[in-house]
């Protein structure tokens, strides 16, 4: 697989093909989440009481944006990353400021689906963002994989997965997630990039007063510099409101 790095207007991009962006970093703000879909993936912080998560698993490293954000903004969180291509890790370290801290960041070079099936460890947060050079998720978008994610979640765990909302198989992907999580799932309306984020909940329901979503977003913006205020209306529009509470 060809890995390319480009720069434009102060932003450095990671590509697996000439027209497919896998990650981005604003050079003057290397630890911020530059791409809107990555900010949406972190909206899971609105859905559980802090401090959360204690540990996080990321399937797919890319430019390391989520790893860096979690590492710098959630200092008590231990991070495990599974990346199938060792060259991606090298590029992330050389060009995208991936931290070198083996005490908190454990990188596994291997297949994410195999890791999910074979590992018995539980995680509070699982982030799935793995695609090939053609934008295909392959086995990472199958019912057995999502069921394995569900089995690896702690009781308060949440899975956050990046789906390409404009792809032909989007509806089927959403159905697989809902099935694997016994309908404890929420699908975002697409953000500007065309990506759609889906959440799946572990044993504990997500149940947050609608008014508190905005309060949490304000707190996250002031303490972490991550603006999730525009996410709140889309969460509410996702069809999971019960009275004045977001429930799934």
Secondary structure, 3 states (H helix, E strand, C coil): CCCEEEEECCEEEEEEECCEEEEEEECCECCCCCCHHHHHHHHHHHCCCCCCCCEEEEECCCCCHHHHHHHHHCCCCEEEEEECCHHHHHHHHHHCCCCCCCCCEEEEECCHHHHHHHCCCCEEEEEECCCCCCCCCHHHHCHHHHHHHHHHEEEEEEEEEEEECCCCCHHHHHHHHHHHCCCCEEECCCCCCCEEEEEEECCCCCEEEHHHHHHHHHHHHHHHCCCCHHHHHHHHCCCCEECCEEEC
